[in-house]
């Protein structure tokens, strides 16, 4: 399996300046499990080696749309999508910029088994598959886990650790979802829809709470 792109492939961050108008959402990102550590969302940052990959995956898998009219900004999406947008923007990431650099391949973007949303993006002439969904379902499809910006094989020990963290998050949060990625050179490598979302790499668990 290919290693994730270097930091030069997608800008790690850019300054995001929005007008005074608030983006209203009833929920907020509260907890993040990344690089084998569970942290409050506001404490997750660049000291974690997988932070950039996590943020890019979070942005690219977010279906919220940014609408600008004159000096006003509207975010079109549900409360969870708005919360993700607000969180990534608060970390200094520009969704419109990253979306433009890693464009979505519409014909390979779909919902699978009603619990997984799958999007595909072009990054440096390769295809990156990003899936988000319920942790128990997505974990079954992950062969690797992202640790310090490297793909590491999932062992029984790792699986138990992630599962234990997930259970704790589910007790504290109103919603928890997993996000995973997979890189392929071309679509012909994938023989079926089921194979498309198999052998993925778990990037993070994201917990949402009432704002």
BELDAUR-V419101 format. One record per run of one state. SS is the DSSP state (hx for helix, st for strand, lp for the rest). FROM is the first residue (numbers start at 0). TO is the last residue. If there is no record, write none. Layout:
ss->(SS;SS)
from->(FROM;FROM)
to->(TO;TO)
This chain:
ss->(lp;st;lp;st;hx;lp;hx;lp;st;lp;st;lp;hx;lp;hx;lp;st;lp;hx;lp;st;lp;st;lp;st;hx;lp;st;lp;st;lp;hx;lp;st;lp;hx;lp;hx;lp;st;lp)
from->(0;26;34;36;40;43;50;60;64;69;71;76;78;90;94;101;103;104;105;108;109;112;115;123;125;134;139;141;147;149;153;155;172;174;184;186;189;192;196;199;210)
to->(25;33;35;39;42;49;59;63;68;70;75;77;89;93;100;102;103;104;107;108;111;114;122;124;133;138;140;146;148;152;154;171;173;183;185;188;191;195;198;209;210)
